[in-house]
Amino acid sequence: MSMLLRHTLRQRLILQRIIETAAVCSTSSSGHTANKWYHHGVFLRNPHNDGHDSDGDSTHSRPTTPWVRSVISGVDLMRNAKYNKGLAFTNGERDRLYLRGLLPPAVISQDVQAERVLINIRHMKTSVRKVTYLMSLQERNERLFYHVLQNNIEELLPLLQFPAMGEYCQKYSLMFRSLPRGLFLSLEDKGHVFSILKNWPERRVKAICLTDGESVGTFGDLGVQAIGSPISRLAQYVALGGVDPSTCLPVTIDNGTDTERLLSDPIYVGMKHHRVRGDDYYELIDELLSAVQRRFGAAVMVDFQDMAFETQSKLVSEYRGSFPVFSDAQFGLPILALAAVLATQRITGTNLADQRFILVGESPVLTAIAELLEEAIQRSTRVGTVLEVRKAIHLVDSKGLLVRTRADADVLEDHKLPYIEDGPECPSLLSAVKHIKPTVIIGLSKDKPPFAFTKEVLEAACEGVERPVILPMSLHSPGGNPGSAEVSAKDAYEWTKGKCFFADRHTHGIIQVGSVQKEATKLCTSHIFPGIALGTTMSRSKRLRDEMFVTVAKTVANLVPDDAIEAGCLMPPIGASRDVAAHVGAGLAGKAYQIGEATELPKPHNLLDHAYESMYQPQYKRYR
């Protein structure tokens, strides 16, 4: 009976191959490929084929089927970044996996390989070459890439941030290699997004970083070339936050670009038309996120990056109730500002209700900071309405303090309207500081800040406050110079006679102020989002709410020792990023379980231990 069964099965396999061969021949006999796919005995229509070969390749008349083995070995194993170990394959593995002769005879450990990577990087002259080398390593050997990054984060993290990553993105079209490191979607893909999403090889996606490349740091609109941004950001999810790389998906929406240089560049790899906005764009995003929910579930973290603030704001508002959504502009920078303020309170002995804030600049992100401050103040005091809390928060734009008597009060942007107050006009920052006597001054502008934090301003800030908090968070100086802000650390300390607490997004290291040394740790969202990603994925939280972000800010602030704050550091050291992410992840997950947003059940007994246990470890595995 068993012989008869085997004979029958063999006949069926032979018949199946004959049918497939006949189908292939029939599609090629007419001189072109028919608009059908054959799969498991059924003809399927190709939604992207209009009846002609889209690639225009007429050199091969008969198509072939690309077969892949279920268990890879030999050259295929070496070409697979997820499993490749390079010269770290043992002699036994080389015999078992058909690698003998394909590698030099030496067996080199992962640590020695990592040292070789660092030597190569340190000998390279430009940041673009260094980033390119790192990205190519990720494409060849994933575990070695994360091993090097995780163990040398202080040295290598700047290569995954701006400006280095922006310079890499600018040259992406020139350096493009046809390796699937991210997902590309254009407006032409509308109606087919779910089928495209199924092309992504991983099935357990838990975190997506989504960009359209319209606002890439100080580099502006880079179009589809901005793919480097979500790739590098998710790399930080893994190296700093311990998120499994197989659960991360970088996505770039190609809705055109308004950069004329790219539109006229023959090697630009994106769609060559001006940026499309409006309903067509948002319909594509909606189709994508609906497909994500259908394919991967509703607990997938969606991180919107390097988009125009208006776009991010609209998407966050639209999908915050459906996904755990995040954005540096909407949440990352506000959490940083709040964490820095909270850290100083352990030294001053004050609380949030005692603070008076001046937020200076021309950026809608300022109002996002104000909103998170409101949330934190209300949760710390448990009393008062939003309107009462707002009396402690004052906005200063290019024309001075926002007051109702200003000539332009009726034509202010919508995001400024909730913060208009009664009071005298203060057309300059100095007059506003003298009037309000703030304990905290935060500066943030998209381009050139409208006001510098001058000597007179900082001296006035010290008149009514013993130790003011100065947080210039802009990426440009008032003169338009990138890499600086409203005031330098050295000037701030000198003009306040060392009394102020200071942090910006540029300064890191030792600052000599007269005979006194101050130490600064720059404000960087890498302290924030890896832990948020870890906490979200390990708890499978359905949403990220403001109270969870307040918890994150408190956690980060509590990780800075008192002596470090006195020395000038308002953030934990970047070298402790894995520990910071574990504590942030545990804190966020704890709040998610408390308010009923977590879906990963049962709740772990010790969330901090669970956070460490959940972290991806990039050490090589042994292969059978």
N, C-alpha and C positions, 0 to 999 in steps of 0.2 A: 504493500500500500504506500509506504514512504517513497519507494522508487518511482511509482506512478505519479505521486504528488510532485517530486522533483522534476520529472519529465514534463509535466504540465506547466509548471512554473517556468522552466527553461523555454518552452514553446512560446509562452506569453511574452517573455523578455525579447525573444527573437522577433516576434510579430511587432512588438512596440518599436524596436529599432528600425524595422522595415518601414513602418508608418512614418516615423520621424524622418528617415532618409527621403521618403517619397515627398513629404511635406516640404523639406528643404529644396529638393530638386524642382518641385512645382513652382516655388517662389522665384527661383532663379532662371527658369526656362524661358520666360518672356523677356529677359534682358534686364529686368530690374526687380528689386525685392517688393513683394506684395505688402499691402498695408495690414499684415496680420502677424501675430506671434503665435507660436505653437507651444503649448505648455500642458504636460500631463494629458495628452490626447484631446485637448480642446484648443480651437483657434480663438485667439484674443486679438481685438483691435488695438493697435498702438495709438494712444491718444495724442502723441506728439508727431506722428508721421502723416503727412498729407497725401501719401501715395508715392512719394519719391524718396530716395536716400537723402537724408538731411546733411550727411557729411560730404556728399559730392565725390566720394571715392569710387572711381570706376576701374581701378587697377585689379580688383579681385572680383570675378563674376559670381563665385559661389561663397556664400557666408559660412563661417564655421562657428561652432559652439564653444565658448571658453569654459573648460571644465576645471573645477578645483576639488582637491581631495578633502575629505572631512578631517583627516589627521595629517598635518603638514610635516614635512621633513626635507632634508637636503637644502637645495637652493631656496625653495619656497619658505622654509623656516627662517633662513637668514634674511630674507627680504620682508619678513613680517615684523614690524616694529614692536608689536605687543609681546612677542616671544623671543626675538633675537637677543643673543647674549654676546655676539662677537667672539673674541678670543677667550671668553670666560667659559665656553662649552668645555666640559671635561673630556678626557680621552674616551671614557665609557659612553658619554652622550654622543660623541662624534661617531662612534661605531654604531650605536643603536639607531641614530637618526640620520645616517647616511651623509655625514658631514666630513668624513675622513678624506683628506686631500683638497677640500674646498677652503681650508684655512691654513695659515702657517702653523707649524707644529707647537709653538709655545702656547701654554695655558696661562692666562693673565687674570687676576682677580678683579672684581668690580671696583675695588678701591684704587688699584693701580690704573685701571681704565679711566676712572674719574680724575686722577692726578694728571693723566695725559691730556684730558679735555681741558683742564684748567691751564696747563702749560700752553696749549694752542691758543686759548682765548687771550691769555695775558700777552702773547706775542703779537696780537693783532692790533693795528693802529687805530681803526675807526670803530665806532659803536655799531654801524651798519654791518660791518663784517662780523663782528662778534655776535650780533643778533642772528644773522644769517646762519652762522655756524651752529648756534644753539638750536635754531628751528630745524636745521637739517639733521642734527642729532636726534631730535624728537621724532623725526620721520624715519630714522634708521633703528633707533634703540630706545624705546620709551622708558624702560626702567632705569637705564643709565642716565638719561636726561633728568628724570626726577630725583635720582640719587644725588647727582651733582648739584642740582638746584637746591634741594632741601638742606644739604650739608654746607652750602656756601651762599646762603641767602643774602647776607649783607653785601657781598661782592657782586652777585649776579642779579639781584632783584632790579636794580636800575635799568638793566637791559630789557626787562619785561614791562617797563613803564615809559612814560614820556619824559624827555623828547626822543630817546633812543628808538622806541617802538614806532613813533610817528615817522621817523626818518626811514625805518625799514618799510613801513606801509607805503611811503611815497615811491619806493622802488619795487613794489611787489610785482607789477606787471613784467618788469624786466627779469625778475628772478623766479617767475612762476614755474612750479613743477607740478605735473599732473598727478598729485597724490591727494587722496581724500582726507584733508585735515579739517574740513568744515563743509557746511551745506550752503549752497548758493540758490537763491530764489529770485526770480525777476517777475515783472508784471505779466510776461508771456506765459507764466506757469499757473496763472489763475485757473481754478477748476481742476487742477491735477496735483495739488500740493500733498494730499495724503499719499498718493502713489509715489511721489518723489521722496516723501519722508520715510517710506518703507525701504528706500535704497540705502539709507544709513545703516551700516552693518551692526550696530549695537541695539539691543532690544530693551535694556534696562536704564534708559535715560532718566536722570533725576534733576539735572541742572542744564539750563540753556542760557547762553549769552547771545543776545540779539542786537545787531547794529544795522544801520543803513548808511553809515559813513559820512553823515552830513556835517558833523561837528567833532572832529578828531583832535582833541586838545587845542593847541595853538596852531595846528596845521590846517584847520578848516575842513572843507569838503573834499574827501579823498575817494568818494564813490565806493566801488566794490573792492578797491585796494585796502580798505579798512578791515578786511578779514583778519589781519594780524592782531587787531585789538581784541576781539573775543577769544582768539586762540591763546594769546598771552594772558588774558584775564583768567581763563579757565585753568591755565597752567599754574597760576597762583592759587586757585581753588585747591589744586592737588598738592602742590609743594608746601604751601603754608597751612592749608586747612585740612589736608588729608582726605579730600573727596576722591573717590575712585575715578580714575580718568576714563574708564569705559562708560561711566554714567554721565559724561559731559558732552554737550553738543554745541559747537559754535555755529551761528547762523548769520549770514549776511543777506540783507534785502537789497537787491539792485533795482532801485527805482530811478536810475539815472544819476547824473552829476551836473552841477552848475559850474564846475571848474573847466574853463575853456581849454586849458593846457591838456587836460586828459581827453577831452572830446576830440581834439585834433591829433592826439598821439596814436600812431598806427598800431602800437603794441599794447595799448590799453585793453585789459581783458574784460571790461564791463560793457554794459549797454551804452551805446553812444547817442544819447539824447539827453536833453535837459531834465532835471529832476521833476518827477511827477508827484504831485501832492493831491490832497483831497480824497474823495471817496474811493477811487481806484486803489490808492495806497492802503487805506485803512481796511478795505475789503480783503486785500491780500494778507495783511497781518491777522485779520480775524479768521480767515481760512486756515492760516498756519497754526494759530493757537487752538482752533477747534480740532485740527488734525493731531496736534500734540496731545490734547486731552483724550482723544479717541485712541491714540496709539500707546501713550505712556501713562495716562491717568492725570488727575487734577492736582496732584501734589508735586508737580514738576516746578522747581524754582526757575523763574524767568527774569533775567538780568538785562535791563535795557541800558545800552552804553553807546556813547559817542553819537547821539542823536541831538537834534535841536531840542532845547529845553521844552518848547511848546509841544513838540511831538511826544517826548518822554512823559510830560505831565498828563497829556491826554490819554496815552496808553496806560499809564499807572492808574489813573482814575477809572478807566474803562474796565480793566481786568483785575484790579486789586481784590475784588470780591470773588474771583474765579480761580486765581492762582496765587501762590506766594511770589509776588513780584518785588523787584528791587531795582534801584538806580542810584548811582553815586550822587548825582545832582539832587535827587529828591530826598534821599535818606543817608547816604554815606557821609557827605560833608556835614550835614546837620548833626549826625551822631558824633563825628569828630569834634565839632565845636562844643557840644554838650559835655562830652567826656573830658575835654581839657578844662572846662570850667569846674566840673565836679571834682577833678583832681586837686585843684587849688584850694577848695573849701576845707580839705583836711588840714591844711596849714593855717588858713585864716580863721577857722572856726565858725564860718558863716554857713548859710544854706541858700538855696535858690531863691527863696522868698525875699532874701535881703538884697538881692542883686538889682542893679539898674543897667540895662543893656542899651548900647548904641550900635546899630548895624549900619555900616557905611558902604555905599557902592551902587552900581548900576547892574544888578543881576537879580533875576527872579528867584535864584537859589537863596537869596537872603530871606525871602519870605518863608521858604521851606525850613530854614534854620529857626526863624521866629516861631513857626507852628510847632516844631518839636520842643522848643523851649517852653512854650505854653503848656504842652502836654506834660512835660516834666515838672513844671512848677505846680500845676494843679494836682498831680499825683503825689507830690511831696508835702503839700499843705493840706490837701483834702477839703479845702474851703475856697470860696470865691468862684465867680463866673469867668468865662473867657474874656469878657470885656474888662473885668477888674484886673485880670492877669496882664492884659495887653498894656496897661498903664505903665508897666515896668519895662516895656520894649519900645524903643524909638528908632525910626528909620531915617537915615540921611542919604539923599541922592545928590545928583550934581547941582541941584538948586537949593540944597540945604535941608533942614528938618521938615518932615512932612506935617504941615499944619493946615488947618482949614482956611486960614487967611491968605495963603499963597495964591498968586495970580493964576497959576495953572492947576489949582486944586480940582477943577471940574473936568480936566482932560488927562488926569493921571491914569497910568496903566492899571488894569484890573487887580493885579496882584498887590498893588500898593494901597488900594482903597481901605482895607480893614485896619490900616495902621495910621491913618490920618488922625491927628489929635488936636485938641484945643491948646492954645498957648501962643507966645510971641514968635514972630518969624526969626529964624536963625539961618541966614543965608550961607554961612560957612560952617565947617566942622568945628573950628575953634569956638565960635559963638554957641554952638549946640552943646559942646562939652562943658563950657562954663555954666550954661543954663541947667543942664541935666545932672552934672556931676556923676558920670557913669562909673560903675565898678568894673564893667567889661566893655571893651571896644572890639568889634569884629568887622573886618573889612573884606569885601568880596565883590569883584567886578569881572565881567566876562572879558573885557578888553582893558583899556587903560582906566585905572581907578580915578574917580573925580577929585579926590582929595588925598594928599600925602599926610601921613601921621608925623607932622613936623615937631620940632623941639618945643614950640609954644603949645601945641596940642597936648603933648605928653606931660609937659610941666603942669598944664592946667588939670590934666587927669589926676595928677598926684596931690593936688591941693585939698580935695575933699575926701580922698581915699588913701589909705595907708599903702595898699599893695594892689594896684589895678592889674587887670588881666588884658593883655594886648595880643590879639589874634589877627594879624594881617594875612588873609588867605587867598589873595589874588595871585595870578600867575604872571602879571606884568607890574612894573612900577608905574607911577603916574606919568613918567616920561615915555612910557611905551616899551621899556626894555624887558624882554622875557627873562625869566629866571630870577626875578626879584619881585618885591611887593610894595606895600604902602610905606614900609619902614624896614630897615635892616635890624637884625638882632643886636649888633654892636651899638648902633645909634639908640635903639630903644632902651638898652640897659644903661648907657651913659647918660641919656637925658632924664631918666627916672632915678639916677644914682643907684642902680641895681635893685630898686624896689619892686619893679613890675615882674609879673609872670609873662613869659613870651613864648609863642610858638607860631611858625609859619609853615608853608609847604615846600620850602627850599632848604632851610638851614639845618644842618646835622653835624654834630661834633663839638669841639671845644671852641669857646669864644673868650678871648682875653679882653677883660674890661678893667683897665688900669692894672692894679695888682691882684685882681680877683679873676678867677676862671669860672665861667659858666658853661654848662653842657646842655646842648639842645638835641632833641629828637623831633624830626620834622613831622608835621601832621600829614598822615598818609592813610588813605582808605584801605591799604593792605592790612592795617591793624583791625579792620572792621569786617569786610565782606567775606574773607575766607571762613571765619568763625560762624558768620550768619549762614553761609552755604552749608557748613558742616551740621549746624544745629537744625537747619531746615530739612536736610536730607535724612538725618538720623531719626528725626521725629516724624517725618513725612507730614509736615505741617501743611494745612490747606491754604493758609493765608499768613501774611506778615503784617501785624498791626503795630500802631505807634507805641503802645505800651511795651511791646517786645523790643522795640528799638531803644526805648528808655532803659530797659534792663541791660541791653548790650552796652550802652554808654556807661552805666554804673559799673558794670563788670570790668570794662577796660580801665576806667579811672581807678578802681580798687587794685588793679595789678601794678600800679606805679608806686614804688616805695616812697615813704615820706622824705628820706634823705635825697632821693633822686629829684623829687619835686623842688626841694630847696635848692638843689644844684642847677635847676633850670629845665629838667625834663618833665613834660606833661603827658608823654606817651611811653608805653613800655618799649624796651629795646627791640629793634626789628629782628635781631638774632633769636629772640624768644617767641617768634611768631607761631610756632606749632603749639606751644603752651598757651599762648594768648587765644588761639583759635579753639583749643579744647575747652577753656573756661568760658569763652563767649558762646560756643556751641552748646555747652551744658546749660548755661544760663538761659539762652533763648529757648532751648528745648523744654526746660523746666517751666518757663512761662507759657509755652504752647500747650503743654499738658494741663497747666493750671486753668487756662481760659477755654479749653476744649477745642483747640485747633489741631492738635496732634492726632494722627491716625495710625501711627506705629504702636501697636498694642501687643502685650501689656507694657506698661511703662517700666523701664529699667529701674532697679533699686537704687543704683548709684550712677547718676547721669554723667559725672565727670569721668569715672572709670569707663563707662560705656563710650564716651567721646574718644578717649584714647584708643580703646579697642576697635572702634569703627574706622580709625584712620588708615588710609592706604599706606602700605610700606613698600618702597621701591626696590628692596633687595631682590636679587635674582632667585628664581625658583629652580628646584631640581626637576629634571625631566626624566620620565620613564623611558 
